[in-house]
Amino acid sequence: MDKMRQDTVIAHAGRDPSANHGVVNPPVYHASTITFPSIADWEERDKNPYGAASYGRSGTPTQFAFEEATTALHQGHQSVSFPSGLGAIACSVNTFVKSGDHILVADTVYGPMRSRICGAILKRNAVEVEFYDPMIGAGIKDLVRDNTSLVYMESPGSLTFEVQDVPAIVGALKGLDVITMIDNTWASGFFFKPLNHGVDIVVEASTKYTVGHSDAMLGTATVATEEHYRAIKVMANSFGYHAAPDDCYLGQRGLRTIGVRLRQHEKNALKVAEWLSARDEVARVMHPALPSDPGHELWKRDFEGSSGLFGVELVPASKDAVMAMLDHYTLFGIGASWGGYESLVQTTYPGKLRTAHPWTSEGPTVRYHIGLEDPDDLIDDLTEGFARYNAAR
Ligand SMILES: Cc1ncc(COP(=O)(O)O)c(C=O)c1O
């Protein structure tokens, strides 16, 4: 049983019924104060006899169970939990970057990583951020300077879903003193394991597919070495990051079913994406599992599957037509986030964000998250939406 398959791993990792009165799931500990049986134990509190940290902020068996299960899914060394995905990104980046550094960030990263972390926090701290074309591959090496401390990836990219050649990027940086970090939220550790491709740090918004029910905020950073774990854990503690125990419970419970849910999201999303591709109103569907997608070959080589989130570029039309289409869907909610069981849609504006690889497409763009509803019902809803779109064009 040394090499269990991942469906088995996620069913069993991070839980120990024998240590918990036989109860299958790890319990939720709500804790700030943790008391000790004696002053001698208190003075040796790093070796807490109860197997927890010495203070709630540093974690209890509730956080540790979720972190252990996450680590097992990623085949990593350790994970640190965070109160949100953005928290995981902010803390992990700030762990490895200091004033005077230069860092390389994919042009297609999650908006707040670009605007808030790079555009505000790092700028104020005199870190030079250079955005690179996500398709750069091994060419990343030409951008590395003496003071480059971090290369940050996200694959596929937010909103436009470009697949990065992660092995080529990591390979090109081998031997250099540069940390590699990736936002792996789209695939989750279930469909892509960046640590196995040599990436140093994997950050994820567990808020999405891990929790899977749109009812908790959670993030993780998962690493391959004790050195990187210590560095992030110390920084997380210093900033006072603490993932709420109820949310960690939902995260570890979500991990038990992430496989079946993701496979269904994949199936439903592909059916809808293929249907959309054939529509006259659609210029292109940005989904790496479609053979027509420019990232398809890389996706096929590196990923085990695809999730439920993809982009659509419509043929040029008025804003009123787009609004008429999106406003009156029956099943698609309008909102941020994704990864839950329900379908969502939002308008996107990649042209306002890209600098290294300017966005030149002319049509309006939208992002769909395909949930676990029957995809034929979603297609009926989309069909009615296109009727409104055509009437308002
Ligand atoms: C790709 C990606 N990364 C990170 C985040 C941030 O996660 P959270 O909302 O948990 O802070 C999001 C949220 O939408 C996301 O889409």
The ligand as an SDF file (V2000), in Angstrom:
LIG
                    3D

 16 16  0  0  0  0  0  0  0  0999 V2000
   -7.1320   31.7800   -9.4560 C   0  0  0  0  0  0  0  0  0  0  0  0
   -7.4850   32.3270   -8.1120 C   0  0  0  0  0  0  0  0  0  0  0  0
   -6.5440   32.3790   -7.1710 N   0  0  0  0  0  0  0  0  0  0  0  0
   -6.7970   32.8730   -5.9430 C   0  0  0  0  0  0  0  0  0  0  0  0
   -8.0480   33.3450   -5.6180 C   0  0  0  0  0  0  0  0  0  0  0  0
   -8.2730   33.9390   -4.2600 C   0  0  0  0  0  0  0  0  0  0  0  0
   -8.9550   33.0770   -3.4130 O   0  0  0  0  0  0  0  0  0  0  0  0
   -9.8710   33.6090   -2.2270 P   0  0  0  0  0  0  0  0  0  0  0  0
  -11.0990   34.1480   -2.8520 O   0  0  0  0  0  0  0  0  0  0  0  0
  -10.0770   32.3980   -1.3850 O   0  0  0  0  0  0  0  0  0  0  0  0
   -9.0860   34.6660   -1.5170 O   0  0  0  0  0  0  0  0  0  0  0  0
   -9.0660   33.2890   -6.5610 C   0  0  0  0  0  0  0  0  0  0  0  0
  -10.4300   33.7820   -6.2160 C   0  0  0  0  0  0  0  0  0  0  0  0
  -11.2700   33.9900   -7.0700 O   0  0  0  0  0  0  0  0  0  0  0  0
   -8.7860   32.7760   -7.8480 C   0  0  0  0  0  0  0  0  0  0  0  0
   -9.7240   32.7570   -8.8140 O   0  0  0  0  0  0  0  0  0  0  0  0
  1  2  1  0
  2  3  1  0
  2 15  2  0
  3  4  2  0
  4  5  1  0
  5  6  1  0
  5 12  2  0
  6  7  1  0
  7  8  1  0
  8  9  2  0
  8 10  1  0
  8 11  1  0
 12 13  1  0
 12 15  1  0
 13 14  2  0
 15 16  1  0
M  END
$$$$
